[in-house]
Amino acid sequence: MVIEELAKENPSFTEKLISVDEKQYRSSSHRTRHYVHNDRDQLYEANRKDLAEKFSRKVAGVWLGTNLNSQTMLQVIKEACEAAEIEYGPLSSLKW
């Protein structure tokens, strides 16, 4: 829902999200896949189209990997915040 809501607010959000995800993917030696991509077959390792077909969902015009643990889901949300240029943090830090 985070990706869908942010995409409603800014039409270029998904392109920025893919760019942020690409940057994070390339900068981490431990990361083995993309979390968000415009090509479903690029979500998982090159020869794992079976995983992409089984564990992906189209959200706001982009493909999202769905086989994610809670820590990875938080990483995706952080990437979404970066792409939307909003600060990630606990709800208690919000100023009303």
Residue pairs with C-beta under 8 A, 6 or more apart in sequence:
2 76
2 77
2 80
3 14
3 17
3 36
3 59
3 60
3 62
3 64
3 76
3 80
4 59
4 60
6 13
6 17
6 60
6 80
6 83
6 84
7 13
7 14
7 60
7 61
8 60
9 84
10 84
13 60
13 83
13 84
14 36
14 38
14 60
14 61
14 62
16 83
16 84
17 36
17 62
17 79
17 80
17 83
18 36
18 37
18 38
18 62
19 83
20 79
20 82
20 83
21 34
21 35
21 36
21 37
21 79
22 34
24 31
24 75
24 79
25 31
25 33
25 34
32 45
33 43
33 44
33 45
33 65
34 42
34 43
34 65
35 43
35 64
35 65
35 68
35 72
35 75
35 76
35 79
36 43
36 62
36 63
36 64
36 65
36 76
36 79
37 43
37 62
37 63
38 61
38 62
38 63
39 63
40 52
40 53
40 56
40 58
40 63
41 49
41 52
42 52
43 51
43 52
43 55
43 56
43 63
43 64
43 65
44 51
44 52
44 55
44 65
45 51
51 67
52 63
52 65
54 67
55 65
55 66
55 67
56 63
56 64
56 65
56 66
57 63
57 64
57 66
58 64
64 76
68 76
77 88
78 88
81 87
81 88
82 88
